[in-house]
Amino acid sequence: MFLYIDVYKRVPMTELTISEARKALLDLPEKLARTPERALTITRRGQPVLAILPWEFYESIVETLEILGDPQMVTALRESLEDLKRGRVVSHAEAKKRLGV
C-alpha cells in the first residue's frame, strides 16, 4: 500500500529565464506572495534548472519528506487516516478531557 497525500493543487508555475530572474530577483518574494502559485521555474535555454519558492513552502516540503522518511510516522499517519475514514474520531472537547487539559 502506498501513501499519497496531495499537499497542494498543481498549478502551472510561472517560468522565467535566468536573465529575467536576475533582473526580477528583489521583487520575487512579493510576486510569490501575491499569486496563487507556490513556486517559480527558472529556465536556461528553455529547460528548467531551478525553482524559487517561499521559505515557508520549502520548510513544509522538508518536514513532509522527514515524516514520510520515518516508517513509524508513516504507520501512525496511515492509522490516523483509517480512523478518519471509519469515523473513529473524538471532539476537541473530548480530546482535551481525555488528556486532562
Helices and strands as residue ranges (DSSP letters): E 14-17, H 18-24, G 25-27, H 28-34, E 40-44, E 47-52, H 55-68, H 71-86, H 92-99
